[in-house]
């Protein structure tokens, strides 16, 4: 998978950012810099503003303050150039139910093609790589609407991968994926990052999120903590964000977050 970026440069940054939706302030006072070449997972309680923050980073929501992509204000990027540098996989994305899986993935190549130009050999090669990476090559002639939820999700991931963008943003990418395909997704992410790419993902699966390089913890529309997943301060902040109802345990490689079960003492016990 081809990615081009400058190691150490800011992939995305937010300055004095705040966002309102239907008159309600969802995010406020956000100052954030996300470097290239790292996988950052965004986590937090339900309703914390995780998906809203990701959509702001993708330039999909109007916002106060300044959002920068690769050091330049998002608004200054021509739409096609921006789409070629930042790929997006959202929740419940429409994908064209009557299109084949191959044609859905081919949509990811639109930023690289002139208006009405036919797909090039490079476009077809990028689509083939993406479909093989997500293990849906054998489904390439099937209609998207005929696929299971997990198969559909992997096709939409292939569409995002086919962009060959240096930055990939994903909102709940593990939806409908069974554990083996979740492991495959993590392998894809690690391959992208090893190649110099940047991945930013919103995840509910805390144990998967802890396998990232950095954790961005959102609580009540603000950033509670942003730091390496290996840092004990990050673990403490994650537990605090969920009212100490999760506990972080060390494994041979990495960490796992498990629900903390509290039992009330039986007042009638001897």
Beta strands, then each sheet from edge to edge (+ up, - down):
strand 1: 10-21
strand 2: 24-35
strand 3: 39-43
strand 4: 64-69
strand 5: 72-73
strand 6: 86-89
strand 7: 167-171
strand 8: 198-202
strand 9: 214-219
strand 10: 222-228
strand 11: 246-250
strand 12: 255-259
sheet 1: 2+ 1- 4+ 5-
sheet 2: 6+ 7+ 8+ 3+ 9+ 10-
sheet 3: 11+ 12-
end
